[in-house]
């Protein structure tokens, strides 16, 4: 991609927040305990119990993280608001380290300044 598109405009990292995602913990409660947890029950679950939930069903957690990443890219980053610019292309790699999944992402932005070539144009600032 770098040969065709050049140096990426952005390098970003995003991590899963499984212990804070109420909807994921609710789903894990249904799956693992056959119980519909309320918001207040989820907020009162200890960190250790949340970690046990997550470790007990890594497939659901991984699929949920994948879904969340795809929604972040399609619904936020590629939205008509273009919060990081108009994305031409992107690439990301998912990594799993101990308990937490995360991604590293490269993004190429339309009409972004190119390092080295456009620096002279802005040198007067």
C-alpha positions in Angstrom: 0.0 0.0 0.0 2.8 2.4 0.8 4.3 1.9 -2.7 1.0 2.9 -4.3 -0.3 5.5 -1.8 2.8 6.9 -0.3 3.4 7.6 3.4 0.2 7.2 5.5 -1.3 10.4 6.9 -2.2 8.8 10.3 -1.0 6.0 12.5 -3.7 5.2 15.1 -4.1 2.6 17.9 -7.4 1.5 19.4 -7.8 -0.8 22.4 -10.8 -2.8 23.6 -12.5 -1.7 26.8 -14.2 -4.9 27.6 -14.5 -4.3 31.3 -16.4 -1.0 30.5 -18.6 -2.2 27.7 -22.0 -2.7 29.5 -23.6 -4.3 26.4 -20.7 -6.8 26.1 -20.9 -7.7 29.8 -24.7 -8.1 29.5 -24.2 -10.5 26.6 -21.6 -12.5 28.6 -24.0 -12.7 31.5 -26.7 -14.2 29.3 -24.2 -16.6 27.7 -22.2 -17.7 30.8 -24.8 -17.4 33.6 -28.1 -17.6 31.7 -29.0 -14.4 33.5 -30.1 -11.0 32.3 -28.0 -8.5 34.2 -29.3 -5.0 34.9 -27.2 -1.9 34.5 -26.8 -1.6 38.2 -25.7 -5.2 38.6 -23.1 -4.7 35.8 -21.8 -1.5 37.4 -21.4 -3.4 40.8 -19.5 -6.4 39.3 -15.9 -6.5 40.6 -13.1 -6.0 38.1 -12.0 -9.6 38.8 -15.4 -11.0 38.0 -15.5 -8.9 34.8 -12.1 -10.3 33.8 -13.3 -13.8 34.5 -16.3 -13.2 32.2 -14.1 -12.0 29.5 -11.6 -14.8 29.8 -14.4 -17.4 29.9 -15.6 -16.4 26.4 -12.8 -15.0 24.2 -14.7 -15.8 21.0 -17.6 -13.5 21.9 -15.2 -10.8 23.1 -13.1 -11.0 19.9 -16.1 -10.9 17.7 -17.5 -7.9 19.6 -14.2 -6.1 19.3 -14.1 -6.8 15.6 -17.7 -5.5 15.2 -16.9 -2.4 17.2 -13.8 -1.6 15.1 -15.7 -2.0 11.9 -18.5 0.3 13.2 -15.9 2.9 14.4 -14.4 3.0 10.9 -17.6 3.0 8.9 -19.9 5.1 11.1 -17.4 7.6 12.6 -14.2 7.8 10.7 -15.7 7.4 7.2 -18.8 9.4 8.0 -19.7 12.6 6.1 -18.1 14.6 9.0 -14.7 13.2 8.2 -13.3 13.7 11.7 -9.7 12.7 10.6 -10.1 13.8 7.0 -11.5 12.1 3.9 -10.1 8.6 4.1 -8.9 7.3 0.7 -7.7 3.9 2.1 -6.7 2.3 5.4 -5.1 -0.8 6.8 -5.2 -2.2 10.3 -3.8 -5.2 12.1 -5.4 -6.7 15.2 -3.1 -7.8 18.0 -3.9 -9.9 21.1 -1.7 -9.4 24.2 -2.7 -11.1 27.4 -6.3 -10.0 28.0 -6.7 -7.0 25.8 -7.2 -6.8 22.0 -6.1 -3.8 20.1 -5.5 -2.6 16.6 -2.8 -0.5 14.9 -4.2 1.4 11.9 -2.7 3.3 9.0 -4.9 5.8 7.1 -4.4 7.8 4.0 -6.3 11.0 3.7 -7.3 12.8 0.5 -5.4 16.1 -0.1 -3.4 15.8 3.1 0.0 17.6 3.2 2.8 15.3 2.2 5.8 15.3 4.4 8.9 16.7 2.7 7.2 17.8 -0.5 4.8 20.4 0.9 6.9 21.6 3.8 8.4 24.5 1.8 4.9 25.8 1.0 4.2 26.2 4.8 7.7 27.2 5.9 6.6 30.9 6.2 4.3 30.0 9.1 
